[in-house]
Amino acid sequence: MKIKQLNFKKEYKEILLSGRKMTTIRMSTDLKPGDIVELIAGGESCGYAKVKSITKKRVSELSRKDAIKDGFKSVKELFKTLKKYYNELTPDSYVYIISFEKTSLRPNSKKRKRLNKSRK
């Protein structure tokens, strides 16, 4: 099974590691709730997370709460940053809010433990 990744710029490493960043906002996604993903910041692993939910919203509907969960102080700051990555972004654009929680489990880790036990 290929492990899916959520890639971030290196500048997000610390807030990913601290758990302050609980969401990411993307223009498109192939993830679904329940997926286990590896969080990558600047090419370095920041651990694994389980996708809790995915919400589709217009940019104009993003709230202060959405901004804070994504690691920003305000909607204005969030929009400015999103605009850096997505030039075509407008208030009418739809985005996906991917909510995740860090986990110590890696995909198939339960299977590996069982296999190791059976080899003893």
Rosetta blueprint (number, residue, H / E / L):
1 M L
2 K L
3 I L
4 K E
5 Q E
6 L E
7 N E
8 F E
9 K L
10 K H
11 E H
12 Y H
13 K H
14 E H
15 I H
16 L H
17 L H
18 S H
19 G L
20 R L
21 K L
22 M L
23 T E
24 T E
25 I E
26 R E
27 M L
28 S L
29 T L
30 D L
31 L L
32 K L
33 P L
34 G L
35 D L
36 I E
37 V E
38 E E
39 L E
40 I E
41 A E
42 G L
43 G L
44 E E
45 S E
46 C E
47 G E
48 Y E
49 A E
50 K E
51 V E
52 K E
53 S E
54 I E
55 T E
56 K E
57 K E
58 R E
59 V H
60 S H
61 E H
62 L L
63 S L
64 R H
65 K H
66 D H
67 A H
68 I H
69 K H
70 D L
71 G L
72 F L
73 K L
74 S L
75 V H
76 K H
77 E H
78 L H
79 F H
80 K H
81 T H
82 L H
83 K H
84 K H
85 Y H
86 Y L
87 N L
88 E L
89 L L
90 T L
91 P L
92 D L
93 S L
94 Y E
95 V E
96 Y E
97 I E
98 I E
99 S E
100 F E
101 E E
102 K E
103 T E
104 S L
105 L L
106 R L
107 P L
108 N L
109 S H
110 K H
111 K H
112 R H
113 K H
114 R H
115 L H
116 N H
117 K H
118 S H
119 R H
120 K L
